[in-house]
Amino acid sequence: MKVDELLKRLENIRIDEDERREIAEYLAQTLGDKESLSAYHFMTKDKTIYDFGSYENLLESNKVSPDDAFVYVRNDYFIGYHPVTYFYPFFVDKYLLVDVYLSKLGLKADVYHVAPATGLKYVAAVIKFQYTNRVVVEVADIDNVVTNTNLPTLIYGGVRDKHIDDDEVDKIASRFSSQKLFAGYNFSMARKIIRGYYEGHYTSLPKDVKAIRDAYNRIFQPYRIEYDLKSKRIIPWFERKLF
């Protein structure tokens, strides 16, 4: 690779990280204190955040374009101890990445959280933990995640023009979650092992957990922050703790 090509690639990586950092901090500050009936949101390129229903209504009235969408956000709230979503926010729901990808393709479903959002670039998980009054945010590049999880190969049948049948969404989510992407474990088993290690304190699992963590980081390449809702500040990595 030529020097100028390498420098350009490194510059693109830096810009992408800066952009994800800005998104993560903005979401922590705007959604962290916000009570919402919807767990699903779209953030547009002008940083406006719409819950899923409002976004759909704006699409129908042509007040927003699918190309305006920029970040697909899953916003969750936990009262007590929940190590899976603390350490691995994108494990919160096996449907999340499926919904994101189908939305980016410009499709719409009747029941699931799929709506035309062709401009999407990032997916974010925003997790609030009431017990510690902290918010964990991870932001990932959708194209990278889609490639690393083989999502394009899992979609066949059930698509009619711009509509996808809900039972087909179910099938895609099942295909996605059954893949052994996480150190030889599928979505469900990876979650079970993590819970066994942190909640059951099984001493035989450290190697498995490390392997799952390495696979998770390779697949999602997430930008992560933790935000304290009381002090309104980003928590440095050396101050982070589960509970």
Secondary structure, 3 states (H helix, E strand, C coil): CCHHHHHHHHHHHHHHHHHHHHHHHHHHHHHCCCCCCCCEEEEECCCCEEEHHHHHHHHHCCCCCHHHEEEEEEEEEECCCCHHHHHCHHHCCCCHHHHHHHHHCCCECCCCCCCCCCCCCEEEEEEEECCCCEEEEEEEEHHHHHHHCCHHHHCCCCEECCEECHHHHHHHHHHHHHCCCECCECHHHHHHHHHHHHCCCCCCCHHHHHHHHHHHHHHHCCEEEEEECCCCEECCHHHCCCC
